[in-house]
Amino acid sequence: MAYEARDFFPDKNIWVTNEIIHNPSVNKNLSDKGMSFVETTKDGGKDYSGVQEGDVVILPAFGASVDEMALLKERKVQIVDTTCPWVSKVWASVERSKDKDHTAIIHGKYDHEETVATKSFASKFIVLKNMTEAEYVAAYMLGEGNKEEFMAKFSNAMSPGFDPDVDLDRVGVANQTTMLKGETELIGKLFERTLIKKYGPQEINDHFMSFNTICDATQERQDAMYKMFGAEYEAPKSDLYAELEGEQVGISLLSSKEAEKLESRKMEAASKGGGEVSEETPTKIDVCLVLGGYNSSNTTHLLEIAEEEGVPAYHIDCAERIGVAGGEATNKIQHKPLTTLPAQAMLDEGLEITENFLPDGPVTIGITSGASTPDNIFGDVLKRVLAIRGLDA
């Protein structure tokens, strides 16, 4: 849709409110087509001063906030909406929880474009980036912790006027679509168990809502990574959850029933595809290449999986990161380590160069990519890798 917008509006000024997806080559292609990107202000907002009535504005896959949409409507622009349907599903979930006066607990990164938009659909929210923060909040709900410390800890991740002593009585758990599925599911179960302890199982429907809004494309890639390594996903653990589960033996969870329904649908869809999936013995992977934008959350999670499994892995955003010197292919790679912040890597800061990243002799390479990586980048990367060994693609 974004590419076609130029052909459909050949004489219009076309703006993109953010990176269309977290992939530099795709964004460059849009720029080469004469499209402009709305600049980010120092406080993290957007500078729409250049957008005029009659212009065309493309909303990226991450969507746009309620305030942005109101401003664009006021400017009387033509909207091209490329928002991912999974992101829209999260928004619908948050709106349902708001209608029931539930606070949205969002598993995500508070400054990520998608979560910024999701927050705008909630009247009350708190954003939690991981299980550690979820356990902290759950413990507070059970009477542990200090309010002043709580407010300081989540000062950038709460709705204005948020009061944890009032606003955590009724909660709905949603997520940034690119987070790890197992962690999101456990966070939902943790808060459900917490509220069961506070109010009893008979009252849980009034105090808790859960939604499974992990993007299919994201989950499929995570599952494929484990399969490639011959490994199984190990769900995160929570001591607090284990303690609550032990106290509530025999009490079934709403969130577990929802997950079972989704899994049943998935199995039914697979069976309709015909034939059984063969179980092959996985090949040992010597090196893994992870392709995707440096600010892509779901790509970063794929790198984390490789590192969990002890496989040397290199996160690159384009084929040009694989070395070429003097017209000859060289066995080196420039890549982003997990410790480098995305904002740094986007400026080519904090990247590392690894010489001889392909070991001598026969080598088995695993290649994966973030959900927003175009297929042609795969081909370009393979050509460079083969060239190192003097082979043609």
HUURLIN-V572597 format. One record per residue. N is the residue number from 0. RES is the residue in one letter. PSI is psi as a letter, one per 40 degrees, with the letter a starting at -180 (* if undefined). Layout:
n = <N:N>
res = <RES:RES>
psi = <PSI:PSI>
This chain:
n = <0:1:2:3:4:5:6:7:8:9:10:11:12:13:14:15:16:17:18:19:20:21:22:23:24:25:26:27:28:29:30:31:32:33:34:35:36:37:38:39:40:41:42:43:44:45:46:47:48:49:50:51:52:53:54:55:56:57:58:59:60:61:62:63:64:65:66:67:68:69:70:71:72:73:74:75:76:77:78:79:80:81:82:83:84:85:86:87:88:89:90:91:92:93:94:95:96:97:98:99:100:101:102:103:104:105:106:107:108:109:110:111:112:113:114:115:116:117:118:119:120:121:122:123:124:125:126:127:128:129:130:131:132:133:134:135:136:137:138:139:140:141:142:143:144:145:146:147:148:149:150:151:152:153:154:155:156:157:158:159:160:161:162:163:164:165:166:167:168:169:170:171:172:173:174:175:176:177:178:179:180:181:182:183:184:185:186:187:188:189:190:191:192:193:194:195:196:197:198:199:200:201:202:203:204:205:206:207:208:209:210:211:212:213:214:215:216:217:218:219:220:221:222:223:224:225:226:227:228:229:230:231:232:233:234:235:236:237:238:239:240:241:242:243:244:245:246:247:248:249:250:251:252:253:254:255:256:257:258:259:260:261:262:263:264:265:266:267:268:269:270:271:272:273:274:275:276:277:278:279:280:281:282:283:284:285:286:287:288:289:290:291:292:293:294:295:296:297:298:299:300:301:302:303:304:305:306:307:308:309:310:311:312:313:314:315:316:317:318:319:320:321:322:323:324:325:326:327:328:329:330:331:332:333:334:335:336:337:338:339:340:341:342:343:344:345:346:347:348:349:350:351:352:353:354:355:356:357:358:359:360:361:362:363:364:365:366:367:368:369:370:371:372:373:374:375:376:377:378:379:380:381:382:383:384:385:386:387:388:389:390:391:392>
res = <M:A:Y:E:A:R:D:F:F:P:D:K:N:I:W:V:T:N:E:I:I:H:N:P:S:V:N:K:N:L:S:D:K:G:M:S:F:V:E:T:T:K:D:G:G:K:D:Y:S:G:V:Q:E:G:D:V:V:I:L:P:A:F:G:A:S:V:D:E:M:A:L:L:K:E:R:K:V:Q:I:V:D:T:T:C:P:W:V:S:K:V:W:A:S:V:E:R:S:K:D:K:D:H:T:A:I:I:H:G:K:Y:D:H:E:E:T:V:A:T:K:S:F:A:S:K:F:I:V:L:K:N:M:T:E:A:E:Y:V:A:A:Y:M:L:G:E:G:N:K:E:E:F:M:A:K:F:S:N:A:M:S:P:G:F:D:P:D:V:D:L:D:R:V:G:V:A:N:Q:T:T:M:L:K:G:E:T:E:L:I:G:K:L:F:E:R:T:L:I:K:K:Y:G:P:Q:E:I:N:D:H:F:M:S:F:N:T:I:C:D:A:T:Q:E:R:Q:D:A:M:Y:K:M:F:G:A:E:Y:E:A:P:K:S:D:L:Y:A:E:L:E:G:E:Q:V:G:I:S:L:L:S:S:K:E:A:E:K:L:E:S:R:K:M:E:A:A:S:K:G:G:G:E:V:S:E:E:T:P:T:K:I:D:V:C:L:V:L:G:G:Y:N:S:S:N:T:T:H:L:L:E:I:A:E:E:E:G:V:P:A:Y:H:I:D:C:A:E:R:I:G:V:A:G:G:E:A:T:N:K:I:Q:H:K:P:L:T:T:L:P:A:Q:A:M:L:D:E:G:L:E:I:T:E:N:F:L:P:D:G:P:V:T:I:G:I:T:S:G:A:S:T:P:D:N:I:F:G:D:V:L:K:R:V:L:A:I:R:G:L:D:A>
psi = <d:d:d:e:d:d:d:d:g:d:e:i:h:h:i:h:e:a:h:d:i:g:h:d:d:d:d:d:d:d:d:d:e:e:i:i:h:h:i:h:i:d:e:e:a:i:g:e:d:e:h:i:h:e:i:h:h:h:h:i:d:e:a:i:i:d:d:d:d:d:d:d:d:d:e:f:i:h:h:h:h:f:h:h:d:d:d:d:d:d:d:d:d:d:d:d:d:d:d:e:f:i:h:h:h:h:h:a:h:d:e:i:d:d:d:d:d:d:d:e:e:i:d:h:i:h:h:h:e:i:d:d:d:d:d:d:d:d:d:d:d:e:e:i:i:h:d:d:d:d:d:d:d:f:d:e:e:i:i:h:e:h:h:d:e:d:e:e:d:h:i:h:h:a:i:h:e:e:i:h:d:d:d:d:d:d:d:d:d:d:d:d:d:d:d:d:d:d:e:i:d:e:e:d:d:e:e:h:i:i:h:h:f:h:h:d:d:d:d:d:d:d:d:d:d:d:d:d:e:f:i:i:h:h:i:i:i:h:d:d:d:d:d:d:d:d:d:f:h:e:h:i:i:d:d:d:d:d:d:d:d:d:d:d:d:d:d:d:d:d:d:e:e:h:i:i:h:i:h:i:h:i:i:h:h:d:i:h:h:h:h:i:i:e:e:h:d:d:d:d:d:d:d:d:d:d:d:d:e:f:h:h:i:h:h:i:e:i:d:e:e:h:h:h:h:f:e:i:h:i:g:i:h:h:i:h:i:d:e:h:i:d:d:d:d:d:e:f:i:e:i:i:h:h:i:f:d:h:i:i:a:h:h:h:h:h:h:i:i:i:d:e:h:i:d:d:d:d:d:d:d:d:d:d:d:d:d:d:e:f:i:i:*>
